[in-house]
Amino acid sequence: APDEDSRNECYLHGVAFLTITPEAGDERAISNYCKPYFNKKDLLKRCYFMPIRAMVGSSVEFTNRIVALCSSLPNDYTTDCYKTLGARVALVPDKKKREEICKRIPQRYVDICLNTK
């Protein structure tokens, strides 16, 4: 059997993959996928943020889902959630597309999304 690190890595990739499918459900369902890590802060953070990376990497059409997910997380993860979104948005070569994505998020996080803070 694989070791615990390999099992965790496999599970986290599964969560990321699942979130880009129509069957993923809403942000509460996505957050529920991370329940096995509620007592493991580092893995919990990865579980929350790997789907964001997968969604942004897949399509900007997931922005509304990402915003819903970031807004549903505990407060101490919200800013980092939008920073994660911003880091992925920074890879989008078209500046207008980056601005289009970031204008969909709550105003107080737009600068973080655009990586200007």
For each residue, the residues with C-beta under 8 A, 3 or more apart:
1:
2: 6 7 10
3: 6 7
4: 7 8
5: 8 9
6: 2 3 9 10
7: 2 3 4 10 11
8: 4 5 11 12 43
9: 5 6 12 13
10: 2 6 7 13 14
11: 7 8 14 15 36
12: 8 9 15 16 43 46 47 50
13: 9 10 16 17 50
14: 10 11 17 18
15: 11 12 18 19 30 33 34 47 50 51
16: 12 13 19 20 50 51 53 54
17: 13 14 20 21 54
18: 14 15 21 23 24 33 51
19: 15 16 24 30 33 51 54 55 65
20: 16 17 24 51 54 55 58 59 62
21: 17 18 24
22:
23: 18
24: 18 19 20 21 29 30
25: 28 29 30
26: 29 30 68
27: 30 31 65 68 69 71 72
28: 25 31 32 72
29: 24 25 26 32 33
30: 15 19 24 25 26 27 33 34 51 65 69
31: 27 28 34 48 69 72 73
32: 28 29 35
33: 15 18 19 29 30 47
34: 15 30 31 37 38 44 47 48
35: 32 38
36: 11
37: 34 40 43 44 46 47
38: 34 35 44
39:
40: 37 43 44
41: 44 45
42: 45 46
43: 8 12 37 40 46 47
44: 34 37 38 40 41 47 48
45: 41 42 48 49 77 80
46: 12 37 42 43 49 50
47: 12 15 33 34 37 43 44 50 51
48: 31 34 44 45 51 52 69 73 77 81
49: 45 46 52 53 80 81 84
50: 12 13 15 16 46 47 53 54
51: 15 16 18 19 20 30 47 48 54 55 69
52: 48 49 55 56 66 69 70 81 84 85 88
53: 16 49 50 56 57 84 88
54: 16 17 19 20 50 51 57 58
55: 19 20 51 52 58 59 62 65 66
56: 52 53 60 62 63 66 85 88 89 101
57: 53 54 88
58: 20 54 55 62
59: 20 55 62
60: 56 63 92 97 100 101
61:
62: 20 55 56 58 59 65 66
63: 56 60 66 67 101 104 105
64: 67 68 104
65: 19 27 30 55 62 68 69
66: 52 55 56 62 63 69 70 85
67: 63 64 70 71 104 105 106
68: 26 27 64 65 71 72
69: 27 30 31 48 51 52 65 66 72 73 81
70: 52 66 67 73 77 78 81 82 85 105 109
71: 27 67 68 78 106
72: 27 28 31 68 69
73: 31 48 69 70 77 78 81
74: 77 78
75: 78
76:
77: 45 48 70 73 74 80 81
78: 70 71 73 74 75 81 82 109
79: 82 83 109 112
80: 45 49 77 83 84
81: 48 49 52 69 70 73 77 78 84 85
82: 70 78 79 85 86 105 109 112 113
83: 79 80 86 87 112
84: 49 52 53 80 81 87 88
85: 52 56 66 70 81 82 88 89 101 105 113
86: 82 83 89 90 102 112 113 114 115
87: 83 84 90 91 115
88: 52 53 56 57 84 85 91 92
89: 56 85 86 92 98 101 102 113 114 115
90: 86 87 98 115
91: 87 88
92: 60 88 89 97 98 101
93: 97
94: 97 98
95: 98 99
96: 99 100
97: 60 92 93 94 100 101
98: 89 90 92 94 95 101 102 114
99: 95 96 102 103 114
100: 60 96 97 103 104
101: 56 60 63 85 89 92 97 98 104 113
102: 86 89 98 99 105 110 113 114
103: 99 100 110
104: 63 64 67 100 101
105: 63 67 70 82 85 102 109 110 113
106: 67 71 109 110
107: 110
108:
109: 70 78 79 82 105 106 112 113
110: 102 103 105 106 107 113 114
111: 114 116 117
112: 79 82 83 86 109 115 117
113: 82 85 86 89 101 102 105 109 110
114: 86 89 98 99 102 110 111
115: 86 87 89 90 112
116: 111
117: 111 112
